[in-house]
Amino acid sequence: MAQPRFASSIKSSSKPSNFCPGCGHSIILKNLGKVISDLKIEKKTIFSIDIGCSLLAWDFFDIDTFQTHHGRTTATAVGQKRGNPDAIILAYMGDGGGYAIGLQNLIHACYRNENITVILVNNTIFSMTGGQMAPTTMPREATDTSPDGCFTEDAPFFGPEMLSNIAHEGAYIARTAVSSPPQVYHYMKNAVENQMDGKGFSFVEILSYCPTNWKTNAKQAVDFLDKMKKVFPLGEIKGGATK
């Protein structure tokens, strides 16, 4: 059987997913593997992953990989880049790792224009620990810790928009959703190429499914993501084709 063109970045084209049925991580990681292969950067890429569902990507790629304590992925990725400036550094995390415990590290990496690429998966909840309310939980959204709906009417945390206010001119910041795999690929490729060009900090937030903790069937999960896209606008916020 013919191998997919991104197989050189993935240990096995038939490796089973470690994620729950319907989870969006597999879509993201498949396209990230394709980006790595298409750019031919397998030998120089270092993949940094956070605690949470993202840690299940531990052995998906045949590239140097390390896992950090929760929220420390961005800071550790910065250290890797400073110690090895020629490496391509990818930091992969959930909204909890980036916007809750890891927010300080994320903000300062952006503010200093550290030349790394951060990919953050937003499903509006803390997933691996059971579906608790997160910084990205939408107003009145039911979670395991807010079963009657999120108790604040305030807007959720808008990470890309916040970062764009402190980012340097060369930074790349975007938001996409797993419902559009070609856009997921395109934005991640733009982010990595921005790092390869030495322009500085690159950040892509990806809206993703979590049927297990949303307690949804397939159609309901698709509908929920459509609702997310109305709250979290998609597009290239800084850099790229659209400002």
N, C-alpha and C positions, 0 to 999 in steps of 0.2 A: 504494500500500500504506500502511495506517495506520502512523503512527510510534509507537513505544513511548513511554509517558508520561515516561520518563527521558531521552528523546532530546535535550532541551535542554541536558543536561549532557555529552553525548557528541557528538563531532564528526560521526560518521556511524553510523547504526544498523547499517550493513552492514560496518563496519570489521573486517578480519580480526584474529584474535587473534595476538599476537606470541609467545605462550607455547607450550611443548611440548604435544603431544596429551595430554589428561587432566589437565593442570595445574589447580590450584584457583584460581589468581589471577583467571582470567576470571570465575568465579562471584562472587568477592569484589568485583571492580571493577564488575561489572554492578549488584550490589546497592548499592554505594557511590554509583554514578551515580544510582540511583533515590532514595537518601536525599537527595542534594544537590538533585535536582529536586523531590521531594515537600516539602522544607522551603523551597524557593524561595530558595536561598542561592548560586546560581551567580555572582552579581555580587560577592559579598563573600568567597568561599572562596579560599584559597591552599593548593595541594596540594604538599607537600614529599615527595620520594621519595629513597630510599637507593640506593647501588650494590648490585648483585645482581639477582635476577630482577625485583624491584620496579621497577627502572629502565625496564623494558619498558612500564610504564604512562605513559611520558613524554607521549604525545600522545593519550591516550584521551579526556580530558575537555576541554571548551571553557572552561577556567578557568585562572587564573594558576597556573603550575606551575614548580617549580625542583628541580634535582637537586643533591645534596650529595656530598661525599666520604664514603666508607664509614664508618658509625658516627656521623656528624655531623648526621644528619637531625633528631634531637630538639633538639639545641642550636640549630640554625639556625631551626627552627620556633619555638622560644622567642623568638629575636631578632625574627622576623617579627611575633609577637604583641605583643611589647613596643613595637615600632615602630609597629604599627597595631592598637591594642586592639580596634577594631570589626570586624576581619576574623575569619573562621572559619578556623582553621589545622588542617589535617589532615597528620599525619606518617605515611608509609607505608613499612614496612620488613620485612625478613625476620628470622628468629631470630638470624642472625649479626650483622646491623646493630644489633639491639637488645640482645641478651644477651651478645655477645662484645665486639667493639671498641666498641660504643656503649653498654655497660651503665652506665658512669659518668654519661653525660649523661641516660640514662633515669631512673636512681635520683634524681638531684638535681632533675630537672624534677618528678618525683612528690613528692619531699620538700618542695619549695618551693610545691607546688600550682599550678604554671603552668597557665594556662587554655587548654590545647591538647588536641587529640584525637590519640592515637597508635594506629595499627592495625598489629599485628604478625602476620606470617604464619609459622606454625610447621609445618615439614615434617620436623623432626628431623635435618636435614643441611644442609651448605652446598651449595646446588644449582647455581648458575651456574658455580662453579669445579670442578664434577665429582662432587659427592656425598661430600665428606669429613665426618668426625665433627664434630658441633657441640655446643654446650652442652645442647641438647635431645635429643641422641641417647639412646635408651633402653638400659637394661642388656642386654648381649649382642646388640645390634642390629648387623648387618653393614653397614659402609660401605666406601668406597674406601680409607680409611686405617685401617680395622679390619675387614678381610675375614673374620676368624675370630670376629667379634663384638666389640662395645664392651668394652674391656679393664678397665672399672670396673663393679663391681656396685652402685655408688651410684645413687641416683635421679637422673633428669635435672633440669635447672634448671627450677624452677616460677616463672616470671616473675610472673604475676598474684598468686599467693599471697605472694611476697616483697614486691611493691609494696603490697599491701593492709596490710602491717604498718607501713608508714611513711606511708601516704596520709592526707590530711586528711579530715575528716568529709564534706565535699561531693564528694569524688572518686567517679568511677564506674569500676569495674574488672570485667571479665567475660572469659569464654572460651567460644568456640563452635567449630563445625566446618562445613566447606563441604558436608558431607552433609546439612545442614539449612539451605538458603538462606533460608527465612523467618526463622529465628533469627539468621542472619548479618545480615540486614537490620535486624531489630528491635534487636539489641544495638548495631550501629553507629549507628542512629538515636538510641537512648538516649544514647550517648556524645556525639554531636554536640549534641543538645539540652541535655545537661549543661553543655557549653561555652557554648552560647548563653545559658543561664540564669546564667552567670558563677559557677558553683559550683567550677570549678577543673579539675584534671587528670582526663582521661578516657582509658581504656586498654582496648582489646579485642584479645585474642589469638585468632587463628583457625587451627585445625588444618586442614592442607591437603594435597592429593595431590601427589606427585612421582613418577609412574610411570617417568619416564626414569632418574632416579638411584636409585630403589628397585629398578629392574630388574624391574618387575611388569607383568602384563597388567591389563586392566580389573577383573576380579574380584579378583585379588590385591591391587590397590591399594585397593579398597573394604574388603577384609578387613584390610589393614594399618591403614587409618584407624580401623576399629572397634577394633583393638588399641590405637591411640593414645588413643582416648577412654576406655579403661579405666585408662590411666596418668595422663592429664591430664583431671581432672574438668571437665565443662562446667557453666556457670551464671553467674549474676551474683554476683560475690564481694563487691563493695562497691557500694552504691547499687542502684537498680532495685527490682524486686518481691521478690527473694530476697537476703537478707543472707548 
